[in-house]
Amino acid sequence: MKSLFWALVLTLLVSVNPLAAKAEDKPDFEVILVGTGTPPPLMHRFGPATLVRVAGKTFLIDAGRGATQMMWRKKIPFGKLTSLILTHLHSDHVVGIPDLWLTGWLRGPYGRRDTPFPIMGPKGTADMMGFMQKAYAWDVNTRVEDQKMSREAAGVAVKEIAAGVIYDEDGVKITAFDTDHGELIKPTLGYRFDYDGRSVVISGDTKYSENLIAHAKDVDLLVHSIGAAKKELLEAAPIWKLILAHHIEPEDAGRVFAATKPRLAVYTHVVALTNGKIKPVSAKTILERTRTTYKGPLVMGQDLMSITITKATVKAEPFVAKKKK
């Protein structure tokens, strides 16, 4: 934990092209790393989820473990999402959906939803949400009868998507593109957000991908997943090599950043493998390995880190919890 903190401190307060802020520069494009973790239930890295707030709209990319709790720490009303958008259907990316869907329906300060839960995702999303509605039918039926809540608002508005433009309203355009998470793990998608001459790419889970590079050229912010493991772990059992082979390693991530030249690159979904005996690779080591192939602006992501994109700067700031009085 300490090594992560100090590695973050050394690389964090990045302000790319620190020009004097212009009057027209508004903080209307923000990315929040709601959770930067993976399947292990770590308290310092909650499940994968990335929030994009742009032009008054709020999109959540994936809903891993604890997404609702983490969003509420930032006082983000998760009942008011413009849409949840899924990169793929691995459990660690979707396990937080029931909480997000149903708690966002309840009465409370976190934003009671009065319309069906909006969700977009690759093929299979509709089936998943259909079964989820069946699994929670008792809860929905009981609350409708007992609390007179809206059955319509407990519904789900699901749209299955593929590569291409999936959203284009009020100047905000979202483009999905195919990524490479492994031969048997398809479909998997990354997303590019464009607004007012600014752009953000969220990789999702992927190995080195020429298609991602093509969609992320000269982007303002590239939020990329990362995987790493110690040599002795990879030699301990075949499963570790298999898992790591589904993810990009630091040297290749550096090559992606060097090819795309983002104003800022940020790591999330940190797959630092461990068997409990052999310790995971440290954040410091991941950054050092990346630096062998990339010298540009780079930050190791942290839960609830926020990145603001203006025309003058791209600035990453850590989350600092307010002390209780």
Sequence and secondary structure as in RCSB ss.txt:
>XXXX:A:sequence
MKSLFWALVLTLLVSVNPLAAKAEDKPDFEVILVGTGTPPPLMHRFGPATLVRVAGKTFLIDAGRGATQMMWRKK
IPFGKLTSLILTHLHSDHVVGIPDLWLTGWLRGPYGRRDTPFPIMGPKGTADMMGFMQKAYAWDVNTRVEDQKMS
REAAGVAVKEIAAGVIYDEDGVKITAFDTDHGELIKPTLGYRFDYDGRSVVISGDTKYSENLIAHAKDVDLLVHS
IGAAKKELLEAAPIWKLILAHHIEPEDAGRVFAATKPRLAVYTHVVALTNGKIKPVSAKTILERTRTTYKGPLVM
GQDLMSITITKATVKAEPFVAKKKK
>XXXX:A:secstr
 HHHHHHHHHH   BSS     TT  S EEEEEEE   SS  SSS S EEEEEETTEEEEE   TTHHHHHHHTT
  GGG SEEE S   HHHHTTHHHHHHHTTSSSTTT   S EEEEESTTHHHHHHHHHHHTHHHHHHHHHHH   
TGGGSEEEEE  SEEEEEETTEEEEEEE  S TTS   EEEEEEETTEEEEE  S SS HHHHHHSTT SEEEEE
EEE  HHHHTT HHHHHHHHTS  HHHHHHHHHHH  SEEEEEEEEE   SSS    HHHHHHHHTTT  S EEE
  TTEEEEE SS EEEE        
